[in-house]
Amino acid sequence: MPSADTVQEDGLLQTGVPGLFASAPQPLPFDPALEIRSFLLRREAGNLLVYGSGALERDAQQIAELGGITRQYLNHRHEAS
């Protein structure tokens, strides 16, 4: 796995949990007063994406550098595309 030291500062944010990265907050389409983040968990078995917001396109290069996405956990059916 690439080192977290290679991660750009303006994309996904490193959380306090090793290997866990968070996207920038995005307003929910059905209630803009609420915000949600996507989370990428780096794992030996392949990276896991939790909640897929449409804003991840801008982080695509960084996600690829972190090893891409192997699995995605969908919280709700509207997240499937």
C-alpha positions as CSV (number, residue, x, y, z in Angstrom):
1,M,0.0,0.0,0.0
2,P,1.2,3.5,-0.7
3,S,2.3,5.5,2.3
4,A,-0.2,8.0,3.8
5,D,2.6,10.6,3.4
6,T,2.0,10.6,-0.3
7,V,-1.6,11.9,0.2
8,Q,-2.4,15.3,-1.1
9,E,-3.6,17.8,1.5
10,D,-6.4,19.2,-0.6
11,G,-8.4,16.0,-1.2
12,L,-9.5,13.3,1.2
13,L,-8.8,14.1,4.9
14,Q,-7.0,11.7,7.1
15,T,-9.0,11.0,10.2
16,G,-7.7,10.1,13.7
17,V,-8.2,6.4,12.8
18,P,-5.2,4.9,10.9
19,G,-6.2,4.0,7.3
20,L,-9.5,5.9,7.4
21,F,-10.0,8.9,5.0
22,A,-13.0,11.2,4.8
23,S,-14.3,13.3,1.9
24,A,-15.2,16.9,2.3
25,P,-18.8,17.3,3.6
26,Q,-21.5,17.6,1.1
27,P,-25.1,18.7,1.6
28,L,-27.8,16.0,1.3
29,P,-29.9,16.6,-1.8
30,F,-33.2,16.2,0.2
31,D,-32.1,18.4,3.1
32,P,-29.3,20.9,2.4
33,A,-29.2,21.7,6.1
34,L,-27.6,18.3,6.6
35,E,-24.1,17.2,5.4
36,I,-22.6,13.8,4.8
37,R,-19.1,12.5,4.1
38,S,-17.9,9.5,2.2
39,F,-15.2,7.4,4.0
40,L,-12.5,5.3,2.5
41,L,-11.0,2.6,4.7
42,R,-7.6,1.2,3.5
43,R,-7.4,-2.6,4.0
44,E,-5.1,-5.3,3.0
45,A,-8.1,-7.2,1.5
46,G,-8.9,-4.1,-0.6
47,N,-10.2,-0.7,0.2
48,L,-13.8,-0.2,1.4
49,L,-15.9,2.9,0.5
50,V,-18.7,3.8,2.9
51,Y,-21.3,6.1,1.5
52,G,-20.7,7.1,-2.1
53,S,-21.3,10.9,-2.6
54,G,-21.2,12.3,-6.0
55,A,-18.4,14.6,-4.9
56,L,-15.8,11.8,-5.0
57,E,-15.1,12.5,-8.7
58,R,-12.7,15.3,-7.7
59,D,-10.9,12.8,-5.4
60,A,-10.6,10.1,-8.0
61,Q,-6.8,10.5,-8.5
62,Q,-6.1,10.4,-4.8
63,I,-8.4,7.4,-4.3
64,A,-6.4,5.6,-7.1
65,E,-3.1,6.5,-5.4
66,L,-4.5,4.9,-2.2
67,G,-5.2,1.7,-4.0
68,G,-8.7,2.3,-5.5
69,I,-12.0,0.9,-4.2
70,T,-12.5,-2.8,-4.0
71,R,-15.9,-2.9,-2.1
72,Q,-18.6,-0.3,-1.4
73,Y,-21.0,-0.4,1.5
74,L,-24.3,1.2,0.5
75,N,-26.4,2.7,3.3
76,H,-29.5,3.3,1.2
77,R,-30.7,2.1,-2.2
78,H,-30.4,5.7,-3.7
79,E,-26.6,5.4,-3.4
80,A,-26.5,2.7,-6.1
81,S,-25.8,4.0,-9.5
